[in-house]
Amino acid sequence: GTIFWMNASHPWVSSVANIVCHRSEERVMPRMTTAVRLVSVLTGFLLTVSRVGATDIPISIESLATDHYVGVLPTLPTGTVVFGGVTFDLPSTRPLWTSNGAFSIPPDLIATQTVSAAGVQAVHLLLNTGNTYASQMSVGQQIGSVILDFSTGDASVTPLLVGVNIRDAAPGTTAQPVIGTITDPNVQQVWSGLNNNGILEVIDMLTIPVTNSSTLTQIILDDQSIALIGQTNPALSLKGMTITEVPEPEAFWFVLCGLSFVGCLVRSKQCR
């Protein structure tokens, strides 16, 4: 079995104890009022545990890599890197999945990353495009999708809309105008710097919230540029992937029951 040691002075122990083992003068209060107070405290406790217990799990994309960008972004850090509050693994080998595959593989490729993760709160992708020429496409056009598959057979599809939730990785290029805007609140720029040609490049993090409580089994990137806009451009460019997990709900209730029991024991004398 597992033994939980609780600090009797902890505010949660005190709060739960005061409700479950309330003082004699509080016993005149209607039972419904006590129940409402109990639900309020328990809800706050579960939400707090959920936020504190979230864990980032970086996923290696080395097996997906169609190219490597060693030397291209000299100031980009390597190793364990925190971008936008999320932990990623950026190896020194600089793996890159791109649907252009170093311009030798036809576009409209699909990258499939197999995972097995329960209680996923969000999927985070370091994702941009290349060759996002404004002369070939318009803001808001769909160029691909991110598909999340679950153990129940359900799937969640996030359309990739150029200029909305995905943009060119080199908005500073002047050779040919590119679409370099993002407006979706689930996307944020997490890095910028000059590439080896002195052109400004950025890395954006696309966060996909997950509401399905079943096990996440696959993360799929689908380049659909030919099918949707009739162009070989743009190419998707993935540099990192992380999932955020939270503990199973059963764990919250187990800890809560143990906390309530210990709180009652601590305040038993005052409950008489």
Salt bridges, closest charged atoms under 4 A:
GLU62 OE2 - HIS68 NE2 2.85
ASP204 OD2 - ARG167 NE 2.70
